[in-house]
Amino acid sequence: MRALRADDPETLGGHRLLARLGAGGMGTVYLARTPDGALRALKMIRAEYAADPAFRARFRREVRLASGLDGRWVVPVTASDTEAREPWLATDFVPGPALTEAVDGHGPLPAATVLTLGVRLAAALTEVHAAGLVHRDVKPGNILLARDGPRLIDFGIAQGAGTTALTAPDAVIGTPGYLSPEQARTSGGAVGPPSDVFSLGCVLAYAATGRRPFGTGDPAAVLYRTVHEEPDLTGLDRALPPPACAVVRRCLAKEPEGRPTAGEVRDVLRGWGPPGRGAGGSVPAPTVTARPEPAASAASASGSGPAPTSAPPGAPRGPAPEGDWLPADLLRLVAERSARALVPPPRAEPPTRAGDGSGEGSGDGPRVGPSAGTSRRRVLAVGGSVAAVVATAGAAVLLSRRGTPAGGGSSGDLPTHTLALHADLSGPGRGTGTAHEHGARLAVAAHNARPDAAFRLALTTHDDAGDAARAKRVARQVLDDSRVRAVLGPTATATAEAAAPLYGAAELPVVLVSVDTEATTLSTSELRTLCVTRANGAHRHLALLDYLSRVRRSERTAVIEDRASGAVAWDNARQMEATPPAEGTATAYPVAADEGFRSAVRAALADRPQGVVFAGASPRRAAACARALAAEGFTGPRAAYEPVMRPAFLTEAGDAAEGWVFGAPYTAPQSATSKAARAFTAAHRRRYGDDPGRWAAEAYDAVHLVARTIAALGGESDVEPGRIAERIFRVSHDGVAKRLSFSQDRTQVLAPLGTNFLYQVRDGAFRLLGRHDEVKDAD
């Protein structure tokens, strides 16, 4: 929740606007209050989109469809003006997280919560289908978790059963990973209620296990798996009782006629609970392994009673208080957001100019408290207590004292935009985190030193020590600082998986520099604020293929598949066999994890290959392979992947390491010849007394990419993070390391050409050869 800007309207359609809930390229969502005091979420569309007749027709349809629904578990439209220059609609305000934020940020939901979720969503879909509609985009992001139950939102692409959408004929309607096989096949054509049931099954499996049934990654691959492969339901049997597991599996049948109706899903899941409660009633808590709950929860503090307890299998279960359907950590999150809605931040004043004695510059945004360092998300203290519970509109709300980030000033009359570095600065990955910090600080200094700069940059640093739980806490601290416009990091796989969904839910841009999303559950297609400037792991083969096709041509390539590296080696070997260098042949020679390499090397060399690729990930195992090749006298091109490029390879391979070539997703600017690389290296040496570390140049470039995006949006102090997140993918930047540009489709991935680099061992050290597409000779 952010303060209203000076240019936001005071009222709209009789609603008093209180705060901004979010903003993006299409419009703004406000927190609003009706004349009788009810809170609303009011969505206003930008005039340029409303000028498109097709867009306005879709907007009218959304309003019409949602206005006709009044079930308890849907969020209907309460007011609208579809003909205004900037059309808008208002719905009930639901102060709860989306299911995506809850699961990605807090882990899988307890079984009782999942069952209640299923009963109530199925009840909502039963009503939708009875009205002759199909929602067509049932996904975690369209499900809000309120204190009394879930809410299904966003009927923007809903349609009557059997009708066709108002969209391009080749567009896929829905969200890959949650849409049905028939949606994937018909590209926006006619689908029926069973399609929503399939999506419901995906949602419930995700809520129970934390896993997306058809995986993540490239949307086309997700769609293919949805149509042709069985869902990944690992852990579902442990998370839910057998009847619930069975109905979820039936929901995921490939053919529509094999699925239950929404009403049948509701009845099966409700049947596992106490009788006579109805579709909105509580469901049982089966015996499962669940997260431990704190002794006192937000629910118990409000006087709503204790949380339900588990019972032995088959034992009768009594009804639980309806407000206790969520675990305590999510109840607290709902309570915090309810509290913020009670006391929204005041409207922003015109930017304060430096030198007026306020202690903060115009770039720090509107002031809320009496002191310059106070966050816009004010502390609300009741009787001086750290936490207090108040009742409003029949709901108990937990109000807690929030941290106050340190204030910061701006330079001169220019606005200041703050970036947050979220990194491992003290844990096992502190080398990478420190390189990020050095590169980011140099970029901020370089930007601020420009005489033509229209704004200043500031950098705050946050250390998660490489711990996923701590990364979530860091993310919440960052989100409490309303000055932050974008986040650089996190810098490790586990911490990125933990924190990125929290940032995404708050529409805060996240720029991942060193994390390979191919090895995570993250997807730029689902997290629309996630910007990844590292070459995707799916493209790690390009550098070696280019080298063995163009620089050291190898029409017969031997691939040493080190099975000690498991799936990594298997994938590398299969990729090389499927796309061999120089359009020749590639043959894999497997080596068991407990075997040496001599036999495999001799078998490979008997086929007279021109080049050899080590497909594993262990530096020590690669060194053993290098020694075996040297012992057999092979001197042709030898190549491996970046995980092998470590000091242990040089130490244990000795002279046998000389000449080996590696593909890597980062550069070494101290070895590059460009003017920008030389200048960056000199600045790094002056400030830090050493050459740049791995990923320092890439972090430097990422900061400049964000700065270019802010500049493209005008650079004023009121630039919203949501607009930065939307615009960054349309900006290109020629950096010290590489060119940053992104695909303009839903994937928003980094364009792969020229984003990987080649290194070669020379004189006992890894030496940069250059960008893989620019290397001409490695001799």
C-alpha positions in Angstrom: 0.0 0.0 0.0 1.5 3.3 -1.0 0.5 7.0 -0.6 -1.6 8.7 -3.2 0.4 10.9 -5.5 -0.3 14.5 -5.8 -1.9 14.0 -9.2 -4.2 11.2 -8.2 -7.9 12.1 -8.0 -9.6 12.8 -4.7 -12.7 10.8 -5.5 -14.0 8.6 -8.3 -17.6 7.6 -8.8 -18.5 8.7 -5.3 -15.6 6.7 -3.8 -13.0 8.6 -1.7 -9.6 7.4 -2.7 -7.3 6.5 0.2 -4.1 4.9 -1.1 -2.5 3.0 -4.0 -2.7 -0.8 -3.8 -0.7 -1.3 -7.1 0.1 0.2 -10.4 1.2 -1.2 -13.7 1.3 -0.4 -17.4 -2.5 -0.8 -17.8 -3.7 1.3 -14.9 -3.8 1.8 -11.1 -5.7 0.0 -8.3 -6.7 2.2 -5.4 -8.0 1.5 -1.9 -11.2 3.5 -1.7 -14.1 4.1 0.7 -17.7 4.4 -0.1 -19.9 7.1 1.5 -21.2 4.5 4.0 -17.6 3.6 5.1 -17.1 0.3 3.2 -13.7 -0.3 1.8 -13.3 -1.1 -1.9 -10.5 -2.0 -4.4 -11.0 0.4 -7.3 -9.3 -0.4 -10.6 -8.9 2.5 -13.1 -7.7 1.8 -16.6 -5.3 4.2 -18.4 -6.9 6.2 -21.2 -4.6 4.9 -23.9 -5.8 1.4 -23.3 -9.4 2.4 -23.0 -9.1 4.1 -26.4 -8.8 0.6 -28.0 -12.3 -0.6 -28.8 -11.4 -4.3 -28.3 -9.9 -3.6 -24.9 -13.0 -1.6 -23.8 -15.2 -4.4 -25.0 -13.3 -6.9 -22.8 -13.5 -4.5 -19.9 -17.3 -4.1 -20.3 -17.6 -7.9 -20.4 -15.6 -8.3 -17.2 -17.8 -5.8 -15.4 -21.0 -7.5 -16.7 -20.0 -11.0 -15.8 -18.6 -10.2 -12.4 -21.6 -8.0 -11.5 -23.9 -11.0 -12.1 -22.3 -13.1 -9.4 -23.1 -12.7 -5.7 -21.7 -15.9 -4.1 -19.8 -15.7 -0.9 -16.5 -16.9 -2.3 -16.3 -14.6 -5.4 -15.5 -10.9 -5.4 -18.3 -9.2 -7.5 -18.2 -5.8 -9.0 -20.0 -3.3 -6.7 -19.8 -0.2 -8.9 -18.3 0.8 -12.3 -18.2 3.2 -15.2 -17.2 1.4 -18.4 -17.8 4.5 -20.6 -15.6 7.0 -18.8 -12.4 8.3 -20.5 -10.5 6.2 -17.9 -13.0 3.4 -17.1 -13.1 1.9 -13.7 -14.6 -0.8 -11.6 -14.8 -1.3 -7.8 -15.0 -4.5 -5.9 -15.0 -5.4 -2.2 -11.5 -4.9 -0.7 -10.0 -8.2 0.4 -7.0 -7.5 2.8 -5.4 -10.9 2.3 -2.5 -12.3 0.3 -2.9 -14.2 -3.0 -2.5 -17.9 -2.8 0.8 -17.5 -4.7 2.3 -15.3 -2.1 1.1 -17.5 0.7 2.5 -20.7 -0.6 5.7 -19.4 -2.2 6.4 -17.2 0.8 5.3 -19.5 3.7 5.3 -23.0 2.3 2.6 -25.6 1.5 -0.7 -25.1 3.4 -1.8 -27.4 6.2 -4.2 -30.2 5.0 -7.2 -28.7 6.8 -6.6 -25.3 5.0 -6.3 -27.0 1.6 -9.5 -28.9 2.1 -11.4 -25.8 3.2 -9.9 -24.0 0.2 -11.1 -26.8 -2.1 -14.6 -26.8 -0.7 -15.1 -23.1 -1.1 -13.4 -22.7 -4.5 -15.4 -25.6 -5.8 -18.6 -23.9 -4.4 -17.6 -20.7 -6.1 -17.1 -22.5 -9.5 -20.3 -24.3 -9.1 -22.1 -21.0 -9.0 -20.1 -19.6 -11.9 -20.9 -22.7 -14.0 -24.6 -22.6 -13.0 -24.7 -19.0 -14.4 -23.5 -20.4 -17.7 -19.9 -19.0 -17.4 -16.4 -20.4 -17.5 -13.8 -18.5 -15.5 -10.9 -19.8 -17.7 -8.1 -18.4 -15.4 -8.4 -20.2 -12.1 -4.8 -19.9 -10.7 -3.2 -19.0 -7.4 -2.7 -15.4 -8.3 -6.5 -15.0 -8.8 -7.3 -16.5 -5.3 -7.2 -14.2 -2.3 -7.0 -15.6 1.2 -9.3 -13.6 3.5 -9.8 -14.3 7.2 -13.1 -16.0 6.7 -12.3 -17.9 3.5 -10.9 -17.6 0.0 -12.1 -15.3 -2.8 -12.0 -16.0 -6.5 -11.2 -12.8 -8.5 -10.6 -11.5 -12.0 -13.3 -12.4 -14.5 -11.5 -10.5 -17.2 -11.2 -13.4 -19.6 -14.3 -15.3 -18.5 -16.9 -16.3 -21.1 -20.1 -18.2 -21.6 -19.5 -21.9 -21.9 -18.8 -22.9 -25.5 -18.2 -19.3 -26.7 -15.0 -17.8 -28.0 -12.9 -15.0 -26.4 -12.5 -11.5 -27.7 -8.9 -11.9 -28.5 -6.4 -12.8 -31.2 -7.1 -16.2 -32.8 -3.6 -17.5 -31.9 -3.5 -16.3 -28.3 -3.5 -18.8 -25.5 -6.1 -17.8 -22.9 -5.2 -18.5 -19.3 -1.9 -19.1 -17.4 0.4 -21.9 -18.5 0.7 -24.4 -15.6 -2.9 -24.0 -14.6 -4.9 -24.0 -17.8 -6.4 -27.2 -19.1 -5.2 -29.4 -22.0 -8.2 -28.2 -24.1 -7.3 -24.6 -23.6 -3.7 -25.3 -24.7 -5.0 -27.1 -27.8 -7.7 -24.7 -28.9 -5.7 -21.4 -28.5 -8.6 -19.4 -27.0 -11.4 -21.4 -28.5 -14.5 -22.9 -26.9 -13.9 -24.6 -23.5 -16.4 -25.7 -20.9 -16.7 -26.0 -17.1 -14.4 -29.0 -17.0 -11.6 -26.7 -17.9 -12.0 -24.8 -14.7 -12.1 -28.1 -12.7 -8.7 -29.0 -14.2 -7.3 -25.7 -13.1 -8.8 -26.2 -9.6 -7.0 -29.5 -9.4 -3.7 -27.8 -10.3 -4.4 -25.1 -7.6 -5.1 -27.7 -4.9 -2.1 -29.8 -5.7 0.1 -26.6 -5.6 -1.4 -25.5 -2.3 -0.9 -28.9 -0.7 2.7 -29.6 -2.0 4.1 -26.2 -3.0 4.9 -27.8 -6.4 3.4 -26.8 -9.7 2.0 -30.0 -11.2 3.4 -29.3 -14.7 6.6 -27.6 -13.6 7.9 -24.2 -14.5 10.1 -22.6 -17.1 9.4 -21.9 -20.7 5.6 -21.5 -21.2 5.7 -23.7 -24.4 7.3 -26.5 -22.4 4.8 -26.2 -19.6 2.0 -26.3 -22.2 3.5 -29.4 -23.8 3.7 -31.2 -20.4 0.1 -30.2 -19.6 -1.2 -31.8 -22.8 1.2 -34.8 -23.1 2.6 -35.7 -19.7 1.3 -36.8 -16.3 1.3 -34.2 -13.5 4.0 -34.2 -10.9 2.0 -34.9 -7.7 5.0 -35.8 -5.5 4.0 -35.4 -1.9 0.3 -35.1 -2.4 -0.4 -38.5 -0.8 1.4 -37.4 2.3 -0.3 -34.0 2.4 -4.0 -34.9 1.9 -6.2 -37.9 2.9 -6.9 -40.5 0.3 -10.4 -39.3 -0.8 -9.0 -35.8 -1.4 -6.0 -37.1 -3.3 -8.3 -39.2 -5.5 -10.5 -36.3 -6.4 -7.6 -34.0 -7.2 -6.2 -36.7 -9.5 -9.5 -37.0 -11.2 -9.6 -33.2 -11.7 -6.3 -33.5 -13.7 -7.6 -36.1 -16.2 -6.5 -35.1 -19.7 -10.0 -35.5 -21.2 -12.8 -33.3 -19.9 -15.3 -36.1 -19.6 -13.0 -37.9 -17.1 -13.2 -35.0 -14.6 -15.7 -34.5 -11.8 -17.9 -31.5 -11.8 -17.1 -28.6 -9.4 -20.1 -29.7 -7.4 -18.8 -33.2 -7.1 -15.4 -31.9 -5.9 -17.1 -29.7 -3.3 -19.1 -32.7 -2.0 -16.2 -35.0 -1.8 -14.0 -32.6 0.1 -16.9 -31.4 2.2 -17.8 -35.1 3.0 -14.5 -35.4 4.8 -15.6 -32.7 7.3 -18.3 -32.5 9.9 -21.8 -33.1 8.6 -24.3 -30.3 8.1 -21.8 -27.4 7.7 -22.6 -26.6 4.0 -20.3 -25.5 1.3 -18.8 -22.7 3.4 -18.3 -24.8 6.5 -15.1 -26.0 8.0 -13.3 -29.2 7.0 -11.4 -31.6 9.1 -7.7 -31.6 10.0 -6.4 -35.0 8.9 -3.3 -36.4 10.5 -0.4 -34.9 8.5 3.0 -33.5 9.1 2.4 -29.8 9.4 4.4 -26.7 10.4 4.5 -26.1 14.1 2.2 -23.2 15.1 3.2 -20.5 17.6 1.6 -20.8 21.1 -0.5 -17.7 20.5 -1.8 -16.8 17.1 -3.6 -13.8 15.7 -6.8 -15.8 15.8 -6.5 -16.7 19.5 -5.6 -13.1 20.3 -8.8 -12.0 18.8 -10.8 -14.3 21.0 -12.0 -16.6 18.1 -10.8 -19.7 19.9 -8.0 -22.2 19.5 -6.9 -23.7 16.2 -8.3 -27.2 15.3 -6.1 -30.1 16.3 -5.3 -33.3 14.4 -7.0 -36.5 15.1 -6.1 -40.1 14.5 -7.1 -41.5 11.1 -10.8 -42.2 10.9 -11.6 -40.5 14.2 -14.6 -38.1 14.3 -13.7 -34.5 13.9 -15.6 -31.6 15.4 -16.2 -28.3 13.6 -13.5 -25.6 13.8 -14.2 -21.9 14.2 -14.6 -20.5 10.7 -12.0 -17.8 11.2 -9.3 -20.4 12.0 -9.2 -21.9 8.5 -5.8 -20.2 7.9 -2.6 -21.0 9.8 -1.3 -18.4 12.3 1.4 -16.9 10.1 -1.1 -16.1 7.3 -3.7 -14.8 9.8 -1.1 -12.4 11.0 -0.4 -11.3 7.4 -4.1 -10.7 6.9 -4.3 -8.7 10.1 -1.3 -6.5 9.1 -2.9 -5.6 5.8 -6.2 -4.9 7.5 -4.4 -2.6 9.9 -2.8 -0.7 7.0 -6.2 -0.2 5.4 -7.5 1.4 8.6 -4.8 4.0 8.6 -3.7 4.5 5.0 -0.7 6.8 4.3 -1.5 10.4 3.7 -1.5 11.8 0.2 2.0 12.8 -1.1 2.9 16.4 -1.0 4.7 18.1 -3.8 8.4 17.1 -3.7 10.4 18.8 -1.0 13.4 20.7 -2.2 16.8 20.2 -0.5 17.9 22.9 1.9 14.5 23.5 3.5 15.6 21.9 6.7 13.5 18.8 6.3 16.4 16.5 6.2 15.2 14.6 3.1 15.2 15.2 -0.6 12.5 15.0 -3.1 13.5 11.5 -4.2 12.5 10.0 -0.8 8.8 10.4 -1.6 6.0 11.7 0.6 6.7 12.1 4.3 4.4 10.4 6.8 5.7 10.8 10.2 7.1 13.8 12.0 10.7 12.8 11.4 12.5 12.5 8.1 13.6 8.9 8.7 10.1 7.5 9.3 8.7 5.0 6.8 5.5 6.0 4.9 4.0 2.9 6.4 3.4 4.5 9.7 3.7 3.0 13.1 0.3 2.8 14.7 0.7 2.5 18.4 -2.3 1.8 20.6 -1.7 2.9 24.2 2.1 2.6 23.6 1.8 -1.2 23.3 3.9 -3.2 20.8 0.8 -4.9 19.5 -2.9 -4.4 20.0 -6.0 -6.0 18.6 -9.0 -3.9 17.5 -12.2 -4.9 16.1 -13.6 -3.4 12.9 -16.4 -4.6 10.6 -16.7 -7.7 12.7 -13.1 -8.8 12.2 -10.2 -8.7 14.6 -7.1 -7.0 13.3 -3.6 -7.3 14.7 -1.8 -4.0 14.8 1.9 -4.3 15.4 4.8 -1.8 15.7 6.8 -1.9 12.5 10.5 -1.1 11.9 11.5 2.3 10.8 14.2 2.3 8.1 16.9 4.9 8.2 16.1 7.9 6.1 18.4 9.2 3.4 18.9 12.4 1.7 19.2 13.3 -2.0 21.8 15.5 -3.6 20.9 18.9 -5.0 17.4 19.4 -6.5 17.2 16.0 -8.2 14.9 13.2 -7.0 16.6 10.1 -5.6 15.6 6.6 -6.4 16.6 3.9 -4.0 17.7 0.4 -5.1 17.9 -2.5 -2.6 20.7 -5.1 -2.8 19.5 -8.4 -1.4 22.5 -10.7 -1.1 24.4 -13.3 0.8 27.1 -11.0 2.4 28.2 -13.2 5.3 27.3 -16.8 4.5 28.6 -19.5 2.1 28.0 -17.4 -1.0 29.5 -14.2 0.4 32.0 -14.0 -2.4 29.3 -13.7 -5.0 27.3 -11.4 -2.8 30.3 -9.1 -2.2 30.9 -8.9 -5.9 27.3 -7.9 -6.4 27.7 -5.1 -3.8 31.0 -3.8 -5.3 29.5 -3.8 -8.8 26.3 -2.1 -7.7 28.1 0.6 -5.7 30.3 1.4 -8.6 27.3 1.7 -10.9 25.5 4.0 -8.4 28.6 6.2 -8.2 29.0 6.3 -12.0 25.4 7.3 -12.5 25.5 10.0 -9.9 28.7 11.4 -11.3 27.1 12.0 -14.7 26.6 15.8 -15.3 23.4 15.1 -17.3 21.8 12.8 -14.7 18.1 13.7 -14.2 18.0 11.8 -10.9 20.2 10.3 -8.3 20.5 6.7 -7.2 20.9 5.3 -3.7 21.7 1.8 -2.6 20.7 0.0 0.6 22.2 -3.4 1.3 20.5 -6.4 3.0 22.2 -9.6 4.1 20.4 -12.9 4.1 23.5 -15.0 4.9 22.4 -17.5 2.3 19.5 -18.7 4.5 16.0 -19.1 2.9 14.1 -18.3 6.1 16.2 -15.2 6.6 15.7 -14.2 3.0 11.9 -14.0 3.6 12.5 -11.7 6.6 14.9 -9.6 4.5 12.3 -9.3 1.8 9.7 -8.0 4.2 12.2 -5.4 5.5 12.8 -4.3 2.0 9.0 -4.0 1.3 8.6 -1.9 4.4 10.9 0.7 2.9 8.6 2.7 0.5 11.6 4.4 -1.1 12.8 1.2 -2.8 12.1 1.1 -6.5 13.8 -2.2 -7.4 15.7 -5.1 -5.9 19.0 -6.5 -7.0 19.3 -10.1 -6.0 18.9 -12.4 -4.1 22.2 -14.0 -5.0 21.6 -17.7 -4.3 19.1 -20.3 -5.6 17.3 -21.1 -2.3 17.1 -17.4 -1.2 15.8 -16.3 -4.6 13.1 -19.0 -4.5 12.1 -17.8 -1.0 12.1 -14.0 -1.6 11.2 -13.4 -5.2 7.5 -14.3 -4.9 7.1 -11.9 -2.0 8.6 -9.1 -4.1 6.4 -10.1 -7.0 3.3 -10.0 -5.0 4.1 -6.4 -4.0 4.8 -5.5 -7.7 8.4 -4.7 -6.8 10.9 -5.3 -9.7 13.5 -8.1 -8.9 16.6 -8.3 -11.0 18.4 -11.7 -10.6 22.0 -11.4 -11.8 23.7 -14.7 -10.9 20.9 -17.1 -10.2 20.0 -19.6 -12.9 16.2 -19.8 -12.9 16.4 -23.0 -14.8 17.5 -24.6 -11.5 14.7 -23.1 -9.5 10.9 -23.1 -9.3 10.8 -19.5 -10.5 9.4 -18.4 -13.8 9.4 -15.0 -15.5 6.1 -16.0 -17.1 4.5 -16.3 -13.7 6.4 -13.7 -11.7 5.9 -10.7 -14.0 8.2 -8.5 -12.0 11.1 -11.0 -12.2 13.9 -9.8 -14.6 16.8 -12.3 -15.1 20.0 -10.9 -16.6 21.9 -14.2 -16.5 21.8 -16.4 -19.5 19.2 -19.2 -19.0 20.7 -22.5 -18.1 18.9 -24.1 -21.0 21.3 -22.1 -23.2 24.5 -23.3 -21.5 25.4 -25.5 -24.4 25.6 -22.6 -26.9 29.1 -21.5 -26.1 30.6 -25.0 -26.4 28.6 -25.8 -29.6 29.8 -22.6 -31.1 33.4 -23.2 -30.2 33.4 -26.8 -31.5 31.5 -25.8 -34.7 33.2 -22.6 -35.7 36.5 -22.2 -33.8 37.8 -25.7 -33.4 35.6 -27.7 -35.7 34.7 -31.2 -34.4 32.5 -33.2 -36.6 32.9 -36.3 -34.4 32.6 -35.4 -30.8 33.0 -37.8 -27.8 30.9 -36.9 -24.7 32.2 -38.3 -21.4 29.0 -38.6 -19.3 30.0 -38.6 -15.7 27.1 -40.2 -13.9 28.4 -39.0 -10.6 26.8 -35.7 -11.5 23.4 -37.3 -12.0 20.7 -35.4 -14.0 23.2 -32.6 -14.9 25.5 -35.0 -16.8 22.5 -36.8 -18.4 21.0 -33.5 -19.6 24.3 -32.2 -21.0 25.1 -35.5 -22.8 21.6 -35.7 -24.3 21.7 -32.1 -25.5 25.1 -32.6 -27.1 23.8 -35.8 -28.8 20.6 -34.1 -30.0 22.5 -31.0 -31.4 26.0 -32.2 -32.2 28.7 -29.6 -33.0 29.4 -28.9 -36.7 26.2 -30.8 -37.6 28.2 -33.9 -37.1 27.8 -36.7 -34.6 28.2 -36.8 -30.8 28.5 -40.1 -28.9 28.1 -40.4 -25.2 30.4 -42.7 -23.1 29.0 -43.2 -19.6 31.1 -43.5 -16.5 29.6 -44.8 -13.3 30.0 -42.8 -10.2 32.4 -45.3 -8.6 34.5 -45.8 -11.7 37.6 -44.1 -13.1 37.8 -42.7 -16.6 40.5 -44.7 -18.3 38.2 -47.3 -19.9 35.7 -44.8 -21.1 38.4 -42.6 -22.5 40.0 -45.5 -24.4 36.6 -46.5 -25.8 35.9 -42.9 -26.9 39.3 -42.4 -28.5 38.9 -45.7 -30.4 36.2 -44.0 -32.5 38.7 -41.3 -33.4 36.8 -38.2 -32.2 38.0 -34.7 -33.2 36.9 -33.2 -29.9 35.9 -34.3 -26.4 33.3 -32.8 -24.0 33.2 -33.6 -20.3 29.5 -33.6 -19.4 29.8 -33.7 -15.6 29.9 -31.0 -12.9 32.7 -32.1 -10.6 36.0 -30.3 -10.9 37.9 -33.2 -9.4 36.2 -35.8 -11.6 36.9 -33.6 -14.6 40.5 -33.4 -13.6 40.7 -37.2 -13.5 39.2 -37.3 -17.0 41.8 -34.7 -18.2 44.6 -36.9 -16.8 43.2 -39.9 -18.6 43.0 -38.0 -21.9 46.5 -36.8 -21.5 47.8 -40.3 -20.7 46.3 -41.5 -24.0 48.0 -38.6 -25.9 44.8 -36.8 -27.0 45.5 -33.1 -27.8 42.4 -32.1 -29.7 39.9 -29.6 -28.3 38.7 -30.6 -24.8 35.7 -28.7 -23.3 33.6 -28.6 -20.2 30.8 -26.6 -18.4 31.2 -23.8 -16.0 30.8 -25.8 -12.7 34.1 -27.5 -13.5 35.9 -24.1 -13.8 37.2 -24.1 -10.2 40.7 -24.1 -8.7 40.4 -27.8 -7.8 40.4 -28.6 -11.5 43.7 -26.8 -12.1 45.3 -28.2 -9.0 44.4 -31.9 -9.6 44.7 -31.9 -13.4 48.1 -30.2 -13.4 49.6 -30.0 -16.8 46.7 -32.0 -18.2 44.4 -29.0 -17.7 46.3 -26.9 -20.2 44.2 -26.0 -23.2 40.8 -27.0 -21.8 38.0 -24.7 -22.8 34.9 -23.8 -20.7 31.6 -22.1 -21.3 30.4 -19.7 -18.6 27.6 -17.1 -18.1 29.8 -14.4 -16.7 32.7 -12.3 -18.0 36.1 -11.3 -16.5 36.3 -7.6 -17.3 40.0 -7.4 -16.2 40.7 -9.7 -19.2 38.4 -8.0 -21.7 39.6 -5.4 -24.2 36.6 -3.1 -24.5 36.9 0.5 -23.3 34.0 0.0 -20.9 35.6 -3.1 -19.3 38.9 -1.4 -18.9 37.2 1.6 -17.2 35.2 -0.6 -14.9 38.2 -2.7 -13.9 40.2 0.5 -13.2 37.4 1.9 -11.0 37.1 -1.4 -9.1 40.9 -1.5 -8.4 40.9 2.1 -7.2 38.0 1.6 -4.8 38.5 -2.0 -3.6 42.2 -2.7 -4.4 41.6 -5.8 -6.4 40.2 -7.1 -9.7 36.4 -7.5 -10.0 35.0 -10.8 -8.8 32.6 -13.0 -10.6 29.3 -11.3 -11.3 30.6 -7.8 -10.3 30.4 -6.5 -13.9 27.0 -8.1 -14.3 25.7 -6.4 -11.2 27.1 -3.1 -12.5 25.2 -3.6 -15.7 22.0 -4.5 -13.9 22.0 -1.3 -11.9 22.4 0.7 -15.2 19.5 -1.3 -16.7 17.2 -0.2 -13.9 18.5 3.4 -14.2 17.8 3.4 -17.9 14.3 2.2 -17.2 13.6 4.9 -14.6 14.9 7.4 -17.1 12.6 6.1 -19.8 9.7 6.7 -17.4 10.7 10.3 -16.9 12.9 9.9 -13.8 10.6 11.9 -11.5 10.2 11.1 -7.8 6.8 9.5 -8.3 7.9 6.7 -10.6 6.1 3.6 -9.3 7.9 0.2 -9.0 5.0 -1.5 -10.9 5.7 0.7 -13.9 9.4 -0.1 -13.7 8.7 -3.8 -13.6 6.5 -3.4 -16.7 8.9 -1.2 -18.7 12.3 -2.8 -17.9 11.7 -5.6 -20.5 11.3 -3.0 -23.2 14.7 -1.4 -22.4 18.0 -2.5 -23.8 21.4 -1.8 -22.4 24.9 -2.4 -23.8 26.8 -3.2 -20.7 30.3 -3.9 -19.6 29.6 -7.7 -19.7 27.1 -8.1 -22.5 24.0 -6.6 -24.1 20.9 -6.8 -22.1 17.7 -7.1 -24.1 14.6 -9.3 -23.5 12.1 -11.2 -25.6 8.8 -9.3 -26.1 6.6 -12.3 -25.5 5.2 -13.6 -22.2 8.5 -15.3 -21.3 10.4 -12.0 -20.9 13.7 -13.9 -21.0 17.1 -12.5 -21.8 17.9 -12.8 -25.5 20.5 -15.6 -25.6 22.9 -14.5 -28.4 26.2 -13.3 -26.9 25.3 -13.9 -23.3 27.8 -16.7 -22.7 31.6 -16.5 -22.6 34.5 -18.8 -23.4 37.5 -19.4 -21.1 40.6 -21.4 -21.7 43.3 -22.8 -19.3 46.6 -21.0 -20.2 49.7 -21.2 -18.0 47.8 -22.8 -15.2 45.0 -20.2 -15.1 41.5 -19.6 -16.5 41.8 -16.9 -19.2 38.9 -15.2 -20.8 38.7 -15.7 -24.6 35.7 -13.5 -25.0 32.0 -13.7 -25.8 31.4 -17.0 -27.5 30.1 -15.5 -30.7 33.2 -13.2 -31.0 36.0 -15.7 -30.4 37.8 -16.4 -33.6 40.9 -18.4 -32.6 41.7 -20.2 -29.3 45.3 -21.2 -30.2 
